[in-house]
Amino acid sequence: METKNLETLRAVAQQGSLAGAAQVLNVTANAVAQRIRVLETELGVPLLARAGRKVRPTRAGHAVLERLPGILRDVRDLHAAAAGGEIAGELKIGAIATALTGLLPEVLEHLARDHPGLRLHLEPGTSSELYERTRDGALDAAAIVEPEFDLPKLLSFRLWRREPLILLVPEAEGREDPLMILRTEPVIIYDRGQWGGRLAARWLEQQRMPLQTLFELDALDTIAVLVGRGLGVSVVPEWAGPRPEGVRLRSLPLPDPAPERRIGMIYPRNGARTHLVDVLLNAAEASLSTSDR
């Protein structure tokens, strides 16, 4: 089965006509029709149906088109693997917000310089969402908070960065004792529904002190802005920057032993693009400083 025939089917579906597809592909309408006939013969079902002057995919056509992006990507990766030498292909990578802004830019710069043939499609999300999508094969890998449960045997986790929990306070706060501050100031809660937020919630519960809670949210940048405005203090991980501009804050260490949020990459041990994921992991190790791990 030739990929040009599959790409022709996609063009016809997008343009709504054989003539429109022919113009996009820079071939004749007869060539488009011939490619579609060959594809329908190979699959044994009609893929297009006429609707007036337009053509539309049949039920079988829609089924093929739904899987087409993954098929074409696998074919490109296969050619790259067969060619050897140059690293080329496409990865679908998920990442939590702080990894997208604080960790991945340096990694992507490294990849763009050393492996320009490697293309990355980035998908934001929470750790739990991205874990499930990686486990189910929808993502090739994801930068998430390390799960607190045992991983399935088919998945691996590579640590990138350790982030101790700290007390975030306004710059004008002159006290140094985090426990004293927590007893007297409103507290902005890092969302307990998130994996990192559970670590903070568990530590606060262990202190057995009454808290004046004000807000609860997941966005660490927004928490920083609220703290900077003097609306409260917050127990959060010492996440990789950048911090919001113009916000004046201080970070106070928590009493030992302070828990830490561990950020890293989760990925299948033996996926179709494991060799490309290895390139990504090696780039991360080369570009992220040792002190950040």
Buried (B, 14 or more C-beta within 10 A) or exposed (E): EEEBBBBBBBBBBEBBBBBBBBBBBEBEBEBBBBBBEBBBEEBEBEBBEEEEEEBBBBEBBEBBBEEBEEEBBBEBBEEBBEEEEEBBBBBBBBBBBBBBBBBBBBBBEBBEEBBEEBBBEBBEBBBBBBBBBBBEEEBBBBBBBBBEEEBEEEBBBBEBBBBBBBBBBBEEBEEEEBEEBBBEBBBBBBBBEBBBBBBBBEBBEEBEEEBEEBBBBBEBBEBBBBBBEBBBBBBBBBBBEEBBEEBEBBEBEBEEEBBBBBBBBBBBEEBBBBEBBEBBBBBBBEBBEEEBB
